[in-house]
Amino acid sequence: MNTPQKRSQIYNLLRKECSDLVLLQETHFRHLHVPNVLSKNFPIWHHAFYSSAARGVSIGIGKNVPFALDSKLTDPEGCFLFLIANTRFTVANLYAPNTGQITWLVRTLESLKSFSEGHIILGGDLNLVLDSSRDSSSSTRPQSRRQLKKLILAFSDLGVSDVWSLLHPEERDYSFHSRARDTYQRLDYLFLTNRMLPCVTEASIGNIVISDHAPVNVKVKLCDIPPKSWV
């Protein structure tokens, strides 16, 4: 997002999607070198940076969201960002490294469990597939079943579920295309606290148009939570 052209493309996509809450990964902002992230539709942004123009995650809050920040935890390596808002929600954005993903994710989920309050909205680029039989066009299994089971248990212990997978149990779709290997994978996920799942109305994976990843979208009607308390 360091170029005005790329920022403009992202803002246009978010406007078309009518997004209220946005989790971006690989923003590549450097500490103290963040350009003006100006969008009338997203007046509030929070960032996690790295020392060089690599990694980085950002959370954008839409103009119609009554957002009040209570607490924030930022990774100095620029790979995660946790926000507690309105005393009722925790928003977490992850960008897992491309090696040692499971160890990093389990440790980060433990930190999130200790930090979080209320309902959890968790999304990000995990840099791995959780189910190689569904989430990859390749038959190669880069992660051991034993290690993946450990990670899945960590998500379960946090009390969250993979929304797209629950709404599309028989479907295959992908969010990442590797041009070098010409393979497709579902690396990008959105998880919600299990108590929020009855309020989900839609989950979809968009098209790969701006980067080599596709946006993942979830629509939630917070039917059991007063409007002033949702984010």
Disulfide bonds with the S-S distance in Angstrom:
none
